[in-house]
Amino acid sequence: MGKRLGIGTVMALLLLCAALTYTLTRLELANEVNSLLETKKELSSDAAIKKFDEAMHYIESGFIGEYDKSRLMDAAIKGLVSGLDDKWSHYLTAEEAGRLRQASSNRYVGIGVKGSQQDGTGVVITKVYPDSPAYKAGVRVGDRIVSVEGAPVLDMTYEEMAARISGEQGTSVEITFSSAITGEYTRTLIRDNVLQPAVTSELLDGGIGLITIENFDERVGADFSASIQNLQKAEAMGLIIDVRDNPGGKLETLVSVLDTLLPEGTIFIDVDKSGKEITEKSGASEIDLPMAVLINEQSISAAEYFAAALQEYGKATLIGRKTLGKGYSQNILELSDGSALMLSTRKYLTPHRVSLIGVGVTPDIIVAQPPSDGAPAGIVPREKDAQFQRAVAFISSEIEAASASQDDGQMDKP
């Protein structure tokens, strides 16, 4: 008779097979999958798999308590990914993966807040959307999320926290908040459909157009283009683009927004594990107005590369604080049961071939943000927002200089 495989070995192989049956979100990953398939036999006999088999044997034969095998497997894969020591890569259960995909369209079922991880006390809420469950429950900008269903948020990534908070419409979630005024309070919120306006715009005094981009997810490209058109119709003479506390988003959206602003040329370089590059280019049309871009420590990923491209082309002056420095992109790679790996699979480069990994983008004009360095932009009133006020002063001076130059040119005409 042939030698029977132990249940640990079977589960280990199932784990390997599951990791190889995900649906690729980009065709460029096909070669990586083929490489993994070719080395499957080698991996199955690896010492690490043997150790996993041994641990499973002891659990199966000796653990006296009850346990859920699916939860055991989720924990095993989560540990596998955490061993990469990459803060941007992590494992999502089927439920978490579904919620994240839903949220990427800027329409999701949840409580209606946006947060920014700031310190060791919780996640600071920088926006509460009108008529949302959170707003109706008295949650306000500046409060902190402390725990979700009893689990501390400081033990989660931001994506994991968002996945736990969002869910099916009509279901409830218990969240503990902390307020500087009232202290900790717990609310049971009923999840509902929330539409997040990811792009807002307005015309300020002095002909300054202000565009705030919350993220670079779906719909943002079209909404940004519409905002530019509306401000042009309103005869805006300068632009301030605010990407503070912007966590990034989709590459396609970033390219679309940059194409609207930049002249013809390279705007982004995408590099895979093999070194193969994909170069994104912009068309000939561009916006020819004085521009300032507001950035801070929570401008991440696409938001950083947006600012860097405008800086390298000399199209905008960056104002605020140095950005985080995230230079990898993540793909959501679906596994056979609907769970997924959010895995760093590509490296980004600026138009000048600069990687921002661990470096970030340094603004041209560094401005600290009272009441404390790095305070979320969303909780600082506009009149006390030092970064915003500096941008207004800068663009106002640029508009005045352009107007004076135009007047001088007209006077020189015979």
Helices and strands as residue ranges (DSSP letters): H 7-20, G 27-29, H 30-38, H 40-44, H 47-62, H 69-82, E 90-92, H 94-103, E 107-110, E 113-119, E 122-128, H 133-136, E 144-148, E 151-152, G 153-155, H 158-165, E 172-179, E 183-190, E 192-195, E 199-204, E 208-213, H 220-233, E 238-242, H 251-261, E 265-272, E 277-282, E 291-295, H 302-312, E 317-320, E 328-334, E 340-349, E 365-366, G 377-379, G 382-384, H 386-412
